[in-house]
Structure formats: structure tokens, C-alpha cells
Amino acid sequence: MHFYRRALASVPLFAGFVVFSTIAFCYALASDRFPSGLIFPAISQLGMENPEKIVYQIGFGFTGVVFFICILVFKQTVLPILKVLLPDQEAELNKAVIHGMICALGCTLQGIFTLEKKPGWQSYIHWGGALLFAAFARFHADYINKVYKHLRKELPEITATLGFKQMCIEPPIGKTFGVVLVFQMISGSSASALLMNGMGLMQWIVIGYFICYFLSYSFDIYYACAYFSRVNKKKTN
């Protein structure tokens, strides 16, 4: 049973490993072509040219798939416990799961359809995917945090990460991401290096917050499996 718990709890961690590795690898491949003074490019700029474009497409496409699996694991382990304790919230809990799945879809879309030097249909799909990721990650997180706050006493282990989760979405990250995305769409590469670094760094921080939020599901999933194990033991005894 311990192995089963660890295997399921490792899914969010694996997703985090894939996305951070993809960004690091793409950065290393693309850094020689950065404009002078640019240190923090928009993440989208890391997948505009080969060979890093291929890494970006495979890495972020796969990240979206693993995030989708992460939400499915959350649905199979944590969600049933929440539904038992909050039966009147079942529809909203199901909606939160769907929001998580749409978030994963957005990640895959912005990965496969990379940003172009001269924006065309592919760039618009890319930006649309990025918006889906950010918006529905926030919708999902807001509701799950609300539920966890309500069940802190009943589920102290599963909700132990609530403080961390709240910290991850406490800043106005949705609005910040929107500002950065609009800036990227309007300015392209014509802005100064200082402004591009500022906007790029903001985007990195926002994406980092979202990723860390989903990484915390490793603890929730592990303790949800432990919860089911205790319940089953009581039934057999």
C-alpha cells in the first residue's frame, strides 16, 4: 500500500520535474540568441526557433498530459473524500476538476503551438492556450482552497498544505499574467531589454506559483490514500 501511495503522489512531482527541465533545457539552447541584456525572456520566447522549439513542444505537450493525469489522480483519491464530507458541493467539486483539466489542455496547446516571430494563427492559439492555463488554474485553485479551509478540522492531513496553496495564489497572479501576455502580444521584441526582463521575470514568477500549487497535490494525494487505508482497516476489523 505504501508503494501505491508513493506512486500516485509522485505524479504531480513528475509533472513539475518535466516542466522545469523543459524550461531549463530550452533556456540553455536559446540563450545564445537572446538580445543583448536579456536575462529573463518570456517563456514563450524559449520555443521560437529550432532546436529548442522541438524541446519546447515535446516538453510542454507532455507536461500538459501529466498535469491532466495529476487531476485524474486527484479526482480518484482526494475528491471522493471531499464529496462524502460535503455532499451538497458535489456539482461544484466536479466543476473544479473540469477546470483543472482545461488548465492542463491549455498547457498542452501553448506547448504544441509555439510563438512565431511574426504572429499568425499559431501564435494566437499559443496565447489562447496560455490564457486557458492561467485562468482555469486560478478557478480550480480558488474553489479547492475554499473547500480545504472549510474542512481543516475534519481532514488535518489532507488540508495541511492549505497555507502553502493560499500563498501560491494570494498575489494578483491572474491579473499580472494577463498584463504580461498583452504586453508580449503588443510589443513583440521591440521593447527595451530592461522592460522585457521585468515583464519576463513577472511571468516566470506567476507560472512558478501555479506549478508549485499543483506540486502540493503530492501531499494531498498521499494522505488521501492513507485516509482510505485507515477506513478500510476499520471496516475489516
N, C-alpha and C positions, 0 to 999 in steps of 0.2 A: 504493500500500500504506500510505503514511503517513496518508493521509486515512481509510482503512478503520480503522486502529488508533485514530486520534483519535476517530472516530465511535463506535466501540464503547466506548472508555474514557470517553467523555463521559456515558454512560448513568447511572452512579452519581452523577456530579456534578449532572446534571439532576434526579435524584430528590432530592438534597439541596437544590437551589435551590427546587424545588416545595414541600417540606415547610417550609423556613424562611420562605419567602414567605407560605405559608398561615398559619403561626403569627403572623407579624408583622402581616398584614392583619387577622386575626381579633382580635388584641390591640388594634389601633387602633380597630376598630369597637365592641368590647365594653367598653373601658376606662372609658367614662362611667358604666357601670352597676356597676362594682366597688364592693363595700362599702368604707366609709371605712378607709384604711390598708392596703388590699390592693394589693400590687405584683406578687406572683408567684402568680397563681391557678393551680390545677391546669389543665393543658392542656385537659382535658375541659370545663372551665367556659367556654372560649372559643367553644363551639358550642352553647350552650343556647338562645339567642334569635336571631330574625332581626334584622338581615340577616346577621350573622356566621355564623349556623347554616348558611346556604346555602354560604358560602365554605368553611366547615369541611368540609362533606360533599363538595363537589366537590374541594377541595384534598387532603384526606386519602384520599379514594377514589381519586383519580388517583395520589397518591403510592404507594399500595399496588400499583397496576398497574405503575408504573415500577420499583418495587423488584422486582416479580416478573420483569419484563424483565431487570433487572440480574442476577438469579440465573440466568436462562436464558443470558445472555451469558457469565457466569462458567462455567456448565456447558459451553458450546460452546468456550471459549477456554482457561481455566486447567485445568479438570477433566481433559481428555484427557492433559495433560502429567503431572499427578499420578498418574493411573492407570497410565501407562507405567512410571513410576519406582516405584510401589507397587502392583503388580498384586494382591497379597493383600489390599489395603484397598479394593478396588472397591466392595463392598457398603456399607461404612461411608461412603465418599465419596458414593455415591448417596443415602444416608440424610441426609447433611449438606445436600445440595441440596434434598431434600424438606423438611427443617427450615426452610431459607431461604424456600421457597415458602409454607409455613404461616405463617411470620413476616409475609410480605407480605399474606397473606389476613387476618391479624389486624389489620394496619394499615388495610386497606380496611373491615373490619367496624366497627371503632371509629370510623371516619370517617363512614360512611353512617348508622349507628345512633348518634345523638348522645345525650349525657347529658340526662336530664329533670330539671326542678325537683323533681317528686315521682316518685321512682324507680318505674318499671314495667318491662314486658318489654323495652322498647327500651334502657333503662339497663343491664339485665343482659346483653344482647347486646353493648353497648358495653364493659362491663367484661370480658366474656369475650374480646372481640377484643383488648383491651389486654393481657390475660394471655397470649394466644396470641403476640402480637407479642414481648413481653418474654422469655417462656420459650423460644420456639423460636429467637429471635435468639441467646440465650445458648448453646443446644445447638449451633447451627450454628457459632458463633464458637469455642467450646471445641475442637471437633474440627478445624476448619480451622487454628487456631493450633498444635495438636499436630502436624499434618501438616507445616506450614510449618517448624516447629522441627526436624523430622526431616530436611527437605530443604534446609536453609540452604546447605550447601556445593554441592549439585548445582544449585540454582536461586537464585543470589545476587540476581538482579534481581527475579524474581517474589516472592521472600520478603523483599525489602528493607523492606517495611512491617511486618514481624512485631513489632518493638519497639513501634511505634505501636499495633498491634492488641492486643498484650498490655496496654498501658497503658489501652486503652479498656475492657477487661473485668476489669482487676485489682481495682478496688474491688468490694465485695459488692453490685453494682448490681441483681442479680436480687432479693435479699432486700430491699434498700432500696425497689425499685419495689413489691414485694408489700406492705410496711408502709404505703407511701403510698396504695396502692389501697384497702386495708382501711380506713384512716383516712377516705378520701373516702366510702366506702360507708356507714360508721357515722355520721360527724359531719355530712355534708352541708355546709350553710353556717352551722351553729350554733357552730362553733369561733371562737376569738378571731382577730383579724387577724394577730397575731404568729405563732400556731401555723399558721395557713393559709399564711402567707408561707414559713415554714420548710419545711412539707411540700411546698408548690408548687415552691419552689426545688430541693428534692431531686429531685422528679420531672423538672424541666427538665434538671437535670444528667444524670440517668440516661438520659433519652431522647436527650440530646445525645451521650452516649458511644456509644450504639447507632448513631445516624445517622453519626457520624464513622467508626465501624468500617466501615460499608458504603461510605462515601465513599472509603476507602483502596483499594477494589477497582479504582478507576480506574487506579492504577499497575500492579496485578497483571495486569489485562486488557491494558493497553498492552504490557507486557513479554512477556506470553504470545503476543501476535500477533507481536512481534519474534522470539521464540524459533522460532515456526513458520516465519517468513520465512527465518531462517538455515538451518533444517533443509531447507527446500525448495531453497534455493540449493546446498547441499551435494549434494543428490540430482541436480540438473540438471548440476552440474559433475562 
